Amino acid sequence: MNRVPIGIVLNGVTGRMGYRQHLVRSLLAIRDEGGLPAGDGRRIWPEPILVGRSPAKLQEIAERHGLTDWTTDLDEALARDDVQIYFDAQVTQQREKAIRAAIEAGKHIYTEKPLADDTAAAVDLYRAAVAAGVKHGVVQDKLFLPGLRKLARLVEGGFFGRILSVRGEFGYWVFEGDWQSAQRPSWNYRSQDGGGIAVDMFPHWQYVLERIFAPVRSVQATIVTHIPSRVDESGAVYEATADDAAYGTFELEGGIVAQVNSSWAVRVYRDELVEFQVDGTHGSAVAGLRECHVQHRATTPKPVWNPDLPATEQFRAQWQRVPDNEEFDNGFKVQWEHFLRHVVDDAAFPWDFAAGARGVQLAELGLESARTGRRIEIPSLDL
Ligand SMILES: NC(=O)c1ccc[n+]([C@@H]2O[C@H](COP(=O)([O-])OP(=O)(O)OC[C@H]3O[C@@H](n4cnc5c(N)ncnc54)[C@H](O)[C@@H]3O)[C@@H](O)[C@H]2O)c1
């Protein structure tokens, strides 16, 4: 057989991310394409082993996709010799324990973010993975979004001149669950269950800012719970103990000022659910999930402030669309391909547990800043 079969335990595969993005859009999509080319010309062939708590749900997913390998016993799955990779898309609080078990079983680990509940645990997982000699990686899907790829291309091509500032706006209205059901799981709104928008989104902003612009050197955040109670999946009212909006200011190395608003209590008057505006001395860009528009200094108009007159300029029409110039695949799938090549061919994979720990650290220090009302410097992690 011309295939390199790779057994992958998928834990949390019944969840939103585990099922849709990781199983269907990534691993099964790679199989649909005939596998992923390995360095020796063979095809890397993911063999998913579905793991979760509900036999009925696992069996249903397996049958829907013509799969046969599923179990509710993680230890049994980790003991198998034909399993090389453990992947975790469980609720965040269950992650650390499962990753430790996988490290002890000698498996390579790939995981959803955030890597752990706190920085100390994340650093400890990094050390344990290194000591065990297993490969490790954390999902950083936003880096592979078409809009952000185009933004990175602009930075690499020197389009901006000196970059001054980055303004991010992320969010949408998440229904309270009473007269319309909520479109996110209720654990997201309970801090005792690992919820909160800061721990959810700051890890993303950490790697987006670091990889596309410069490392984050300080954080100052206002983090609040705008909607104090919600209705869960069973129709019961619960107290929203976790934050649902985080307004952060981040200073980056080299003096770039980044502000990112993250909110599940905002209505969208934007082109996309996340947008970043970047202003530089030579040009500006606005990038979303897919699209990116630019305005060069040479085409920048000269608006004059006069509140007595109606606006006559079509400001959005003064920007130019950045072309794709390449094919963009699903971002989760692209990062999976990198990880599979990392495991099989030892290809580089910079999005490791150390990177994941920096994301957890930014969320933790953002929350501390909000609690204490202080701007907080980000120390280098002691790895
Ligand atoms: N990369 C991204 O853009 C992104 C987006 C959303 C969520 N996430 C992350 O993915 C993870 C899952 O989020 P989701 O939105 O898919 O959540 P979800 O609630 O839809 O899925 C959670 C999964 O964990 C399982 N689970 C729930 N409680 C459990 C428990 N007590 N013990 C064991 N398993 C349990 C569920 O059965 C389900 O399979 C989270 O860590 C979250 O931070 C990442």
The ligand as a Tripos MOL2 file, in Angstrom:
@<TRIPOS>MOLECULE
LIG
   44    48     1     0     0
SMALL
NO_CHARGES

@<TRIPOS>ATOM
      1 N1         -9.7930   27.5260   17.1880 N.am      1 LIG1
      2 C1        -10.9600   28.1230   17.3120 C.2       1 LIG1
      3 O1        -11.2950   29.0410   16.5940 O.2       1 LIG1
      4 C2        -11.9280   27.6580   18.3730 C.ar      1 LIG1
      5 C3        -13.2710   28.0490   18.2880 C.ar      1 LIG1
      6 C4        -14.1610   27.5880   19.2520 C.ar      1 LIG1
      7 C5        -13.7060   26.7800   20.2890 C.ar      1 LIG1
      8 N2        -12.3930   26.4310   20.3520 N.ar      1 LIG1
      9 C6        -11.9000   25.5720   21.4380 C.3       1 LIG1
     10 O2        -12.3210   24.2500   21.1870 O.3       1 LIG1
     11 C7        -12.6870   23.5920   22.3940 C.3       1 LIG1
     12 C8        -14.1040   23.0350   22.2530 C.3       1 LIG1
     13 O3        -14.9880   24.0990   22.0290 O.3       1 LIG1
     14 P1        -16.4060   23.8690   21.2800 P.3       1 LIG1
     15 O4        -16.9210   25.2190   20.9720 O.co2     1 LIG1
     16 O5        -16.2460   22.8560   20.2120 O.co2     1 LIG1
     17 O6        -17.2520   23.2740   22.4990 O.3       1 LIG1
     18 P2        -18.4300   22.1850   22.4780 P.3       1 LIG1
     19 O7        -19.1500   22.3830   23.7820 O.co2     1 LIG1
     20 O8        -19.1910   22.2440   21.2190 O.co2     1 LIG1
     21 O9        -17.6470   20.7960   22.4890 O.3       1 LIG1
     22 C9        -16.9680   20.3440   23.6280 C.3       1 LIG1
     23 C10       -16.6100   18.8710   23.5060 C.3       1 LIG1
     24 O10       -16.0910   18.4670   24.7820 O.3       1 LIG1
     25 C11       -16.9200   17.4210   25.3030 C.3       1 LIG1
     26 N3        -17.1400   17.6430   26.7120 N.ar      1 LIG1
     27 C12       -17.9630   18.4960   27.2900 C.ar      1 LIG1
     28 N4        -17.8980   18.4200   28.6200 N.ar      1 LIG1
     29 C13       -17.0130   17.4760   28.8860 C.ar      1 LIG1
     30 C14       -16.5460   16.8970   30.0540 C.ar      1 LIG1
     31 N5        -16.9350   17.3190   31.2570 N.pl3     1 LIG1
     32 N6        -15.6470   15.9290   29.9200 N.ar      1 LIG1
     33 C15       -15.2260   15.5300   28.7160 C.ar      1 LIG1
     34 N7        -15.6530   16.0510   27.5500 N.ar      1 LIG1
     35 C16       -16.5390   17.0030   27.6370 C.ar      1 LIG1
     36 C17       -18.2270   17.4950   24.5920 C.3       1 LIG1
     37 O11       -18.8620   16.2460   24.6040 O.3       1 LIG1
     38 C18       -17.8030   17.9520   23.2040 C.3       1 LIG1
     39 O12       -17.3640   16.8640   22.4500 O.3       1 LIG1
     40 C19       -12.5020   24.6200   23.5050 C.3       1 LIG1
     41 O13       -11.2840   24.4110   24.1730 O.3       1 LIG1
     42 C20       -12.4570   25.9520   22.7890 C.3       1 LIG1
     43 O14       -11.6360   26.8990   23.4450 O.3       1 LIG1
     44 C21       -11.5190   26.8470   19.4110 C.ar      1 LIG1
@<TRIPOS>BOND
     1     1     2 1
     2     2     3 2
     3     2     4 1
     4     4     5 ar
     5     4    44 ar
     6     5     6 ar
     7     6     7 ar
     8     7     8 ar
     9     8     9 1
    10     8    44 ar
    11     9    10 1
    12     9    42 1
    13    10    11 1
    14    11    12 1
    15    11    40 1
    16    12    13 1
    17    13    14 1
    18    14    15 2
    19    14    16 1
    20    14    17 1
    21    17    18 1
    22    18    19 2
    23    18    20 1
    24    18    21 1
    25    21    22 1
    26    22    23 1
    27    23    24 1
    28    23    38 1
    29    24    25 1
    30    25    26 1
    31    25    36 1
    32    26    27 ar
    33    26    35 ar
    34    27    28 ar
    35    28    29 ar
    36    29    30 ar
    37    29    35 ar
    38    30    31 1
    39    30    32 ar
    40    32    33 ar
    41    33    34 ar
    42    34    35 ar
    43    36    37 1
    44    36    38 1
    45    38    39 1
    46    40    41 1
    47    40    42 1
    48    42    43 1
@<TRIPOS>SUBSTRUCTURE
     1 LIG1         1 GROUP 0 **** ****
